[in-house]
Amino acid sequence: MLILVSNDDGIWASGLRALCGELAKAFEVAAVAPEREKSAAGHGITVHKPLRVNNLTLPGLGVKGWSVSGTPADCIKLAVEELLTRPPDLVISGINRGENLATDVLYSGTVSAAIEGVLMGIPALAVSLCGEGREIEDYKYAACFTTRLASYLLNNNERETNMLLNVNVPPGNAEKISGVEITSLGKRRYTNTIHRRVDPRGRSYYWLAGDVDTEVNERGTDVWAVENGYVSITPIQLELTDYEAIERLKGWKIKKDV
């Protein structure tokens, strides 16, 4: 089976290389990822300039890959429609450096690459390592776990579904992991998100950053799971329509006249 790997940290990121190395022991693997970091790119696509693609082989792995000048979503589109000789059986985006929990999934380029796979009819995993892993060794357990999870998904006949799983793995080895929780998205807010500074010419500029505002998250949420040492697996759906609101709005009897 063919697995397409992408990310938002860039083609040379340690998390992607660790994941490809493990997956290649059991699957055929192709990597198509941004040429540089595109964290928090969301689901943007490139429409106002051309996309540049370079062929490469991941050193020491023998995994064929391509770097793309665009976004994570661009990478999946290009891979499926142009670069690969056949459709992949699974898309895996990651392993991201840092968690993608709760409402973070709305901004995440990692999750967006997985979403693009589902939009193209391919089941997908978005995988993140909580903490600041920077070396390939930091991603060892997460890569092994993801490979096993990919086997579960493919062996349970989910290739024809729109299954999308958001996976967050606590740092550390197997001995430090409490277990696996199937979760819902929790609650997460940020404070002090705008940092105003002044350049040498006296002009203001701004950094978007922020501190996590700790909220109480009950057991069963992804935030609780990771805080308590569990691998969190959250199934995500793309249906955004509020069907209850449809019926309420019909009761407004909105007229076309102005």
C-alpha positions as a printed Julia matrix, in Angstrom:
258×3 Matrix{Float64}:
   0.0    0.0     0.0
   1.14   3.55   -0.75
   1.19   6.19    1.99
   1.62   9.87    1.16
   3.42  11.83    3.9
   3.35  15.6     4.22
   3.62  18.24    6.98
   3.81  21.97    7.65
   7.31  21.98    9.18
   9.04  21.48    5.84
  10.44  18.56    3.88
  13.63  18.35    5.98
  11.88  18.34    9.37
  12.96  15.65   11.85
   9.38  14.56   12.46
   8.74  13.82    8.79
  12.01  11.94    8.4
  11.38   9.83   11.52
   7.87   8.98   10.31
   8.99   8.06    6.79
  11.72   5.85    8.21
   9.25   3.8    10.26
   6.52   3.67    7.62
   8.99   2.49    4.97
   9.5   -0.74    6.95
   5.91  -1.77    6.19
   4.6    0.38    3.32
   5.58   2.14    0.14
   6.09   5.78    1.08
   6.24   9.06   -0.82
   6.87  12.44    0.82
   5.54  15.7    -0.61
   5.99  18.66    1.72
   6.68  22.41    1.74
  10.22  23.47    0.95
  10.25  25.51    4.17
   8.2   25.81    7.34
   4.53  26.69    6.87
   3.26  26.34   10.43
  -0.21  27.83   11.1
  -0.81  28.12    7.35
  -4.3   26.71    7.79
  -5.99  25.49    4.63
  -4.63  28.17    2.32
  -3.8   27.3    -1.28
  -1.6   29.15   -3.77
  -3.49  30.72   -6.67
  -1.63  33.95   -7.53
   1.82  32.58   -8.32
   3.27  29.37   -9.77
   4.3   26.45   -7.61
   7.88  25.19   -7.9
   8.62  21.51   -7.27
  11.97  19.8    -6.73
  12.59  16.03   -6.8
  14.65  14.57   -3.96
  15.4   11.47   -1.95
  15.34  11.61    1.85
  18.94  10.92    2.95
  19.53   7.52    4.53
  15.93   6.4     3.95
  15.65   5.86    0.23
  12.2    7.47    0.31
  11.29   9.41   -2.8
  10.09  12.93   -2.18
   9.28  16.34   -3.58
   9.62  19.79   -2.03
   6.95  22.32   -2.97
   7.09  26.11   -2.8
   3.48  26.28   -1.56
   1.31  25.32    1.4
   0.57  21.92    2.96
  -2.77  21.79    1.11
  -0.95  22.58   -2.15
   1.34  19.61   -1.49
  -1.53  17.12   -1.23
  -3.25  18.48   -4.34
  -0.05  18.3    -6.39
   0.88  14.86   -5.08
  -2.45  13.21   -5.85
  -3.22  14.94   -9.13
   0.25  15.23  -10.67
   3.28  13.79   -8.9
   2.3   10.27   -7.84
   1.77   7.49  -10.36
  -1.28   6.21   -8.46
  -3.55   7.49   -5.69
  -2.26   6.86   -2.17
  -4.16   4.55    0.16
  -3.59   6.9     3.1
  -2.39  10.44    3.76
  -0.38  11.11    6.93
   0.54  14.67    7.85
   3.29  15.01   10.44
   4.87  14.34   12.71
   4.38  17.97   13.73
   6.7   19.64   16.22
   4.23  20.72   18.9
   0.67  19.74   19.7
  -2.46  20.45   17.64
  -5.21  20.36   20.23
  -8.73  21.77   20.53
  -9.34  24.84   18.33
  -5.69  24.79   17.18
  -6.87  22.41   14.45
  -8.51  25.38   12.69
  -5.13  27.08   12.17
  -2.93  24.04   11.74
  -1.21  23.39    8.42
  -0.62  19.84    9.64
  -4.33  19.17   10.07
  -5.16  21.01    6.84
  -2.94  18.7     4.79
  -4.84  15.75    6.23
  -8.16  17.47    5.53
  -7.13  17.97    1.89
  -6.54  14.24    1.64
 -10.06  13.54    2.9
 -11.5   16.11    0.48
  -9.86  14.07   -2.28
 -11.43  10.85   -1.03
  -8.43   9.48    0.89
  -8.49   8.67    4.64
  -5.95  10.67    6.6
  -4.07  11.06    9.87
  -2.73  14.31   11.3
  -0.03  13.48   13.86
   1.67  15.82   16.33
   4.3   15.34   19.02
   3.57  17.48   22.06
   6.57  19.44   23.29
   9.56  20.73   21.39
  11.1   17.66   19.79
  13.91  18.62   17.41
  15.94  15.46   16.83
  14.78  12.35   14.99
  15.19  10.33   18.2
  12.55  12.52   19.9
   9.97  11.25   17.4
  10.78   7.54   17.69
   7.78   6.45   19.75
   5.35   8.71   17.87
   6.59   7.33   14.53
   6.22   3.71   15.7
   2.74   4.38   17.09
   1.64   6.11   13.9
   2.82   3.17   11.8
   0.74   0.79   13.92
  -2.27   3.12   13.74
  -1.96   3.28    9.95
  -2.08  -0.52    9.85
  -5.21  -0.54   12.04
  -6.92   1.93    9.75
  -6.01   0.21    6.5
  -6.76  -3.28    7.82
 -10.22  -2.24    9.06
 -11.44  -1.37    5.57
 -11.43   2.4     6.15
  -9.87   3.19    2.78
 -13.29   3.92    1.29
 -14.38   6.23    4.11
 -13.72   9.87    4.85
 -12.06   9.05    8.16
  -9.82  11.81    9.52
  -7.99  11.26   12.79
  -6.15  13.98   14.7
  -3.46  12.33   16.81
  -1.45  13.99   19.59
   1.36  12.03   21.23
   2.89  13.06   24.57
   6.7   13.29   24.66
   8.77  10.36   25.84
   9.05   6.64   25.19
   6.44   3.91   25.59
   7.13   3.53   29.32
   6.08   7.14   29.9
   2.79   6.85   27.98
  -0.3    6.2    30.14
  -2.33   4.66   27.31
  -4.52   5.65   24.37
  -7.72   7.7    24.61
 -10.33   8.24   21.89
 -11.27  11.86   22.46
 -13.26  14.9    21.47
 -11.77  18.34   20.84
 -11.25  20.24   24.07
 -11.23  23.95   24.88
  -8.21  26.15   24.43
  -7.82  29.93   24.34
  -4.84  32.25   24.06
  -4.13  35.51   25.85
  -1.64  38.28   25.03
  -1.83  37.27   21.39
  -0.63  40.61   19.94
   2.89  41.81   20.71
   3.51  45.39   19.58
   7.09  46.51   18.96
   8.8   49.48   17.36
  11.45  49.28   14.63
  14.57  51.53   14.5
  12.65  54.05   12.38
   9.91  54.44   14.96
   7.26  52.47   13.11
   5.09  49.95   14.92
   5.01  46.31   13.96
   3.31  43.3    15.48
   4.01  39.66   16.3
   1.16  37.2    16.67
   1.99  34.92   19.59
   0.1   34.24   22.82
   0.05  32.21   26.0
  -2.3   29.29   26.57
  -5.11  30.26   28.93
  -5.58  27.18   31.08
  -9.17  25.95   31.11
 -10.68  22.95   32.81
 -10.97  20.13   30.28
 -12.88  17.03   31.3
 -11.74  13.5    30.7
 -12.64  12.52   27.17
 -11.11  15.63   25.58
  -7.82  15.74   23.72
  -6.39  18.36   26.09
  -7.1   16.23   29.18
  -5.63  13.14   27.53
  -2.31  14.75   26.64
  -2.02  16.52   30.01
  -2.37  13.12   31.67
   0.12  11.3    29.47
  -2.27   9.61   27.04
  -2.05   9.47   23.26
  -5.13  11.34   22.02
  -6.98  10.2    18.89
  -9.8   12.51   17.81
 -12.0   11.68   14.82
 -12.83  14.91   12.97
 -15.6   15.49   10.45
 -15.79  18.23    7.83
 -19.56  18.8     7.97
 -19.92  22.4     9.2
 -23.62  22.98    8.64
 -25.65  23.77   11.79
 -28.84  21.87   10.96
 -30.72  23.02   14.06
 -30.09  26.63   13.09
 -31.55  25.95    9.62
 -34.96  25.27   11.16
 -34.79  28.36   13.39
 -33.81  30.56   10.45
 -36.71  29.26    8.39
 -38.98  30.55   11.17
 -37.68  34.09   10.6
 -39.52  34.12    7.24
 -36.83  36.41    5.76
 -38.1   38.49    2.84
 -36.08  39.38   -0.24
 -37.22  43.03   -0.08
 -34.88  45.69    1.3
